[in-house]
Amino acid sequence: MTVNRPSRGETFEAELIAGERGGLWVTAVHDKRGGRYTLRAVLAVGWRIIAANAAERALLEEHGFDLRG
C-alpha cells in the first residue's frame, strides 16, 4: 500500500501484514530505514493510507478500518 507521513512530507510503499494475534502491522522502508509498526500506532501519529490494493482493502475492512472516509 502507499502511505503518506505528513510530518516529514514523505510518501512511501509499505506492506500490510496480519499478525498472529489478530492485529495489523505495517512494514515499511522510509528514510533509508526499515521498520515494523502496528497499524493503529502509525495512524494515531498521523500516517495516512493513500492507496491499497484489493487484498489490502479486504484485510483492512476485515479488521474494522473504513477507507471510504
GIFENFEN-V345113 format. One record per backbone hydrogen bond with DSSP energy under -0.5 kcal/mol. NH is the residue of the N-H (numbers start at 1). CO is the residue of the C=O. E is the energy in kcal/mol with one decimal. If there is no record, write none. Layout:
# GIFENFEN-V345113
((NH,CO,E) (NH,CO,E))
This chain:
# GIFENFEN-V345113
((2,51,-2.4) (3,12,-3.2) (4,48,-3.1) (5,10,-3.1) (6,4,-0.6) (6,46,-0.6) (8,5,-1.7) (9,5,-0.7) (9,6,-0.6) (10,5,-1.8) (12,3,-2.5) (14,1,-2.8) (15,27,-3.1) (17,15,-0.5) (17,25,-2.8) (19,17,-0.5) (19,23,-3.9) (22,19,-1.5) (25,17,-3.2) (26,37,-3.5) (27,15,-2.7) (28,26,-0.6) (28,35,-2.4) (29,13,-0.8) (30,28,-0.5) (30,33,-2.8) (33,30,-2.4) (35,28,-2.2) (37,26,-2.7) (39,24,-2.6) (42,38,-2.0) (43,39,-2.3) (44,40,-1.9) (45,41,-1.2) (46,43,-1.3) (47,42,-2.5) (48,4,-2.7) (50,2,-3.0) (50,48,-0.6) (51,2,-1.4) (57,53,-2.8) (58,54,-2.3) (59,55,-2.1) (60,56,-2.6) (61,57,-2.7) (62,58,-2.4) (63,59,-1.2) (64,61,-1.7) (65,60,-2.8) (67,65,-0.6) (69,66,-0.5))
